[in-house]
Amino acid sequence: MKKISTRIWLLIFTFLMITIVFMYLLTDYLYEQLYVEDTASTMIEVGTKLQTKYVAGQVTDAFIADIEAYNDYSNLNIFAVRNPRELSACVPFDIDYETLIGTEERQQLLAGKSVKKIGYEPRFDRQLISVVLPLVDQNRLEGIIYIYFPLAKISELASQEVIFLFVSAFVFLLITSFFVYKGIRHIMRPLNELQVAVENMSLGNYEARVPVNSSDEIGKLSSTFNEMAEAIQREDEAQKAFLATVSHELRTPISYVKGYSEAIQNGIIAEEQKEETIQLIVREANRMERLTNELLQLARMENEQTQITLYPIPLAETLREVEQLLTHQAQRKQITLQLMVDETLIVEADEVKLKQIFINIIENAINYSDEQSSIEISATEKDGFAYITVRDFGIGIPQEDLPHVTERFYRVNKARSRSDGGSGLGLSIVEQLLKQLRAKIVIESEIEKGTKVSITMPLMEE
């Protein structure tokens, strides 16, 4: 595969060759049309005027001398003869009379037309142009006027100024070619750097970047590549972190289940402790089941391409059902759920997904609230949208952690062995579900004062 720089050079070389051929053809055309034809026209014009001196039937010595006298003040060589063979004594070169005036040429002369000849003459080492004009009387060729002129070569026509011009043009072409070469190298450098970066990316080096030194198409391409590389690097790092977290999350319950199962099987666990051990195994198995279900749900939502169907749902009724489901869980910590909902609110959503959103958010509020506290759940209309808030008065979230709480497996409490912690996927699932419902979430929190989760979603259009 040829490089772009090679293609550019081939293109420039092709244009140069075309230019040279064109200039050669143009020069040849100008030489033939402007110089040769102009010389021939001048010779015929002069010969035609000299023909007017001829009196029919009289090619006298005085006429011949008068014609030859014209050579003294003309750059043309002009002779008048009664017989073409007499030209041998007039011209300094050999003449082939049969070729000069053959049968066809004689007919032209008898018809009063001139005959033009062009041929190479070794004596002059150049092309020789000659014109024969007839001297006729009653269809008889009484004599001829013969005019010849050695044509100058193209190189002789070029003056010193023209030669200097061509030399200057050649030097300019060399200088231009040098700068074109440098320019192509300068243009190709970003592409070469981009090629190297792409090759590094294909080998797994996602830190590869290319410098952006311009705002043209190549600069924009380099910027786009850097953005793509950063996105791929972030995704790669997130994927590695995700796999590491999933491995860690699953390793702990698997270790519990495997260890205690083998202990029961080998009779290491005392009889009175078996019931408690079995409950621990069941709890860890449920934890693994919940984690895998959440992972599958999150993966399905991220890969889901089809639009979900939204239909009218009474918001107050949905929140009351979620309250009833979580009342028992709240009572275990003596937490009161306070529900204040506008009964007229009807949103466009999917009921199953909407319930899961509220369950996840309120469960988080219960898990991180102090005992004997309360959780306020409200829903009101605001600018044509339903505005739902869930506010608890628990431990709160540090400000530096707030931007990350919807990331997968992110935990404010980094201790993974705590008993009150979840998998760190709840709010990630909530965020994905809200995107499908065209809703938004805002989380505000203060340490030791509590957390407020606000959801804004469109109401049903009348």
N, C-alpha and C positions, 0 to 999 in steps of 0.2 A: 504494500500500500504506500503510495507516494505521500510525502508530507505536503502540507498546505504551502509552505515556503517554496518547495520544489515546483509545485503547480503554478505559483505566482511567477517564479522565474521563467518557467516554460512559456507562460502566457506572454510575458514581456519580450522574451526572445522571439516568439512567433510574430508578435507585432513588429519588432525590429526588422525581421526578415521580410515581412510583407511590405514594410516601409521602403526597404532597400530595393526590392523588386519593382515597387511602384515608381520610385525615383528613377530607376534605370529605364523603365518603359516611358516615363514622362520625359526624361532627357532625350531619349531616342526620338520620341514624337516631336519634341520641340526642335531638334536638330533637322529632322526631315521636313517638317511643315514650315518652320519659321526661317530657316537658313537655306536649305536646298531649294525649296519651292520658291522662296523669295528671289534667290539668285537666278533660277530658271525664268521666272517672270520678267526680271530685269533684262536678261539676255534677249528674250523674245521681243520685249518692248523696244529695245535698242535696234535689233535686227529689222523689226517692222518699219521703224522710221527710216532706216537706211535703205530699205526696199523702195522707198518713194523716190530715191535718186535714180533708180533704174528706168531707162526708157526702153520700151518693148523692142526686142530684136537687136539691141545694141549693148553688149557687155564689152565696152571699150576699155583700152588701157587707161584712159583718164578716169573712168568710173572705178576701175580696180585700184588705181593709185589713191583716188579720193577716199575709198573705203579703208584702205590700209593706213591712211593718214590719221584716221580716227584713233588708232592705237596709241598715238602720242599723248593723248589726254584722257585715256580710259584705262581702267584696271582690267578690262576684258581684252581678249585676243581675238581680233576680227580680221577675216580675209575674204576676198571675193575672187572666185576662179571660174573659168569657163568649163573645166573638166575636173571632177573630184580628184583625179590622179595628180593634178598639179599641186595638191596640198602638201605633198612630200617635200616640196621645196620651200614651203611656208612654215611648217610646224616642226618643232624639235623632237618629234617622236614618230614612231611608225603607225600608219593607219591601215586598218583592214577595210578596204573599200567595199568589199562584198557585204561586210557586216554594217558598215556605216550607211550605205545606200543600197539596200537589197530591193527585191521586187515590190515588197509591200511599202517600203519607204518611198520608192520612186512614185508609186501611185499617190501617196499622200502629197508629195511635192508637186506633182502635176495638178493635183486638186487645189493647190495654193496653200496647203497646210505646212506647218513647220514640223521638224522631226527632232526629238530630244533624246539624248543618249547619256547614260551615266555608267562609268566603269572604272576599274582600278588601273592606274598608269604607273608602272614600276619606275619610270624615269623621275617622276615627281614624288613617288612613294605616298600617293594619296589618291582619292577618288577624283575623277575628271568628269565634269559635266560639259556637254557640247550641244549646240543647237544648229541645225541646218535649215536655212530659209531659201525657198526656191526663187529663181529668176526665170520666168516662163514667158513664152510668146506663142500664142495660138496652139496651145497644148503641146509645145515643145519646150524641154528643159534646156534653156540657153546657158545656165550657170547657177552657181549657188553662193550664198553668203554663209560662211562657216565661222561660228563663234565658240570659243572654248574657254573654260576657266577651271583651274585646279581648286577643288574645295578644301577649305581648311579643316583640320581635325578638331574634334570636340575639345581636346586639351589645349589647342592653340586659340580657340575662341575664348577660353577662360582667362580673364585678365588676372593680374597679381592680386587685385582687390577681391575677386571671386575666390581665388585660391586661399587667400588669407581667411575669407569668410568660412570656407569649408573646413580649414584647419581649426579655426576657432570653434566651429560647431562640433567637430570631433572631440576637441578637448572638453568642451562643455558636456558632451555626451558621456565622456569618461567620468567627469566629476559628478554628474547627475546619477550615473549608475552606482557610484560609490555611496552616495547619500541614500539612493533607493535601497541598496543592500542594507545599510545601517537602519533605515526606516523599517524595512521588513523584519529585521532581527528584533527591533524594538517592539513592533506590533506583535510578533510571534512569541516574545518572552512570556507575557501573561498566559498565553495558551499553553506553552510548554510547562509553566508552573502548575497550571490547572490540570494538565495531563498527569504530571507527577503526583499531585494531590489525589486525583481520582484513583490512580494505581495504588497509592497507600491506603485509601479508603477500602478498595477491594480486598486488600490484605488484612483488613481488620483494624487499621490505625485510624480511629475516628477522631483523633486530635489534629488531623491534617487540615491546614488552612492555606489560603492563597492571599497574598497582599493585594489590596485594592488601591490602585494609583490613578485611576481615571473614572470618569462618569459616563463613558461611552458604552456601547453594547458589550464589549469585553469586560469592562468594569462592573456593569450590572450583572453579567453572567458570573463573575467572580464573587460578587456580593451574595447572589442567590445560592451559589455553591456553599459559601461559608455558612449561610443560614441553614441550608439543608444539612451540612455536616454537624452543626451545633444541635439541630433537632435529632439527628440520628444518634449523636453522642449521648444526649439526654435520655433518649429512649433506651439506648443500650445500658446506660447506667441504671435507669429505672427498672429495666428488665432484670439486670443482675441483682439489684437490691430486692426486687419482688421475689425472685427465686430464692434468694438467701432467707428472706423473711418467711416465705411459705415453708421452706425446709425447717426453719427454727420452730415455727408455730406447730408444725405437724410432728416434729421430733419429740417434743415434750410429752404430749398425750400418748404417742406411740410407745415411748419409753415406759410411761406409767402402766399402760395396758399390758405390754409385753412383760415387764418386770413382775408386776403383781400376779399376772396369770401364771407365769412360771413358778412363782413362790407358792401359790395355791396348789399347782400341779405337783410340786416337789414336797408338799407338806410342811413348808417352812412357816406358814401363817398359822397362828393358833386358832382353834375352833371358834373361840369367842370373838375373834377379830375378822373372821371371814366375811360376815355380813357387811361390816364397814368397808372392807377391801373391795367387795363386789360393787358396792355403791360408788366407790372411787373409780373403779373400772368403767362403770356405766356412765358416770359423769364425764370422764375423759373421752369416751366413745361418742357421747352426745356433742362434746366440744369439737371433735374432729368432723362429725357429720355436719354441724352448723358451719364450720369453716369451709368445708368443701362445697356446701350448698351456696354460700355467699360468693365463693370464688367463681363457681359456675354461673351464677346469676350476673355477676359483674362482667364476666367474659361475654356472656350473651348480649348484654346491653351495649357493650362497646363495639360489638361486631354486628349489631342489629341495623339493617339498612332500611327496612320497611317502616312506614309511618303507622303509629298506633291510632286506633279509633277513639276519638274523644266524644263524650256525650254528657248531657246535663246531670249533675249530681248535687243533691242538697248537702251543703257543707256541714251544717249543724248536726244532721243525722249521722254522717260519717264520723265526726269527732266524738259524738256520744258513744258510738259503737267501740271506737278505739279506747275511750275512757273506761268502758265496762271491761274490756279485755285486760287492761293494765291495772285495774283497781286492786286486785289481789296482790300483785307484785309490789304496788306502792304501799299497801297496808303492812307488809312485812317489815318495812322500815318506818311505819307510822307516818307516812307522807300523805298529805291531802292534795287531791287533784281538784282544782277550781276551774270550772268551765264557764266561759262567758262568750256566747256566740250569737251573732245576728241571724235570726231564723230565716230571713229572706234571701240569704246568700245562696246562689246556685252557680257552681263553677263548671267549666268544661274540662273533664278529666277522665281517667280510667280509675274505676273504683278500687280495684285490687292494688294498683300501684299507689294510689293516693293513701290508702290505709297503711301500706307498708312504710311510706314516708313518715307519717305521723307516729307509727309504732316505734320506728328506729329513733326518732328525735326524742320522744317522751321517755323511752327506755333509757337513753343516755342521760336525760335529766334525772331520772330516778336513781340510776347507778351512782351519779356524782353529786347527789344532794345529801345533806345531813339528815339524820333521823329527826322525826317530829318537826319537819319543815313542810313547806307547801310548794306546789307547782301550778303556775297560772297559765291557762290556755285560753286565748281569746281569738276572735275572728270578726273583723269589721270590713266595711266597704271603704275604699279610698281611691278616688279618681278612676272609677270604673274597674278596679281590681279588688280581689279579695286579699286582705292583709291579715295573715295568721301569725300569731306570736306564741312561743312556748318559753316561759321564763321560770328559771329555778333559782334557788338561793343557796347553792352548794359551794363547792370548793373553787369554782371558776377556772379560767384558762389563761395562762400567761400571754401577754401581747405578742411575744415573738413566736408563739406557737399557733396563733389564730390563722395566719395565711395557709397553714399546712394541715389543718384538721380534716380537710376533705380528701387528702391524699391517701392512697391505699397503704394500710398497715401503720399509719402514723399514730403514735400514742404520745399524749402529753406526759403521762407517767411511763418512763422508759423501762421500769421494772416489769419484766415479762412474766414473773412468777406470781403476780398479785392475783387474788381470788376475785376481785371485783371488776377486773378489766375484760373487755371484749377482744375481738380479733383485730380491731382497727379498720374494719371494712364498712361499718355501718353508715358513716357520713359519705363515704365514696359512693355507696349504692344510692343514697338519698340524692346526691348531686346528679348522678346519671338519670335517675327517675325524673327529677325536676326538669332536666333538659328536654326529656321526651314530652313533658306536659307543658312546655313553654313557660315555665315558672323560674323564679330566681330565689336564692337564699342568701341571707346576710346574718353573720354570727358576731355578736358583741359580748364581751365578758370582762369581768374584773376579778382579780384574785380575792378569795374569801367573801365575795359579795354575790356571785352567781353568774349565770349565763343567760343571754336572751337570743333566741333563734327566730328570725323573721322570714316569712315566706310570702312572696307576692305572686299571685297567679290570676290569669284573666277570668272574668265573670262571663256567664253565658250572654250572648248578644240577644237583645229582644227582637 
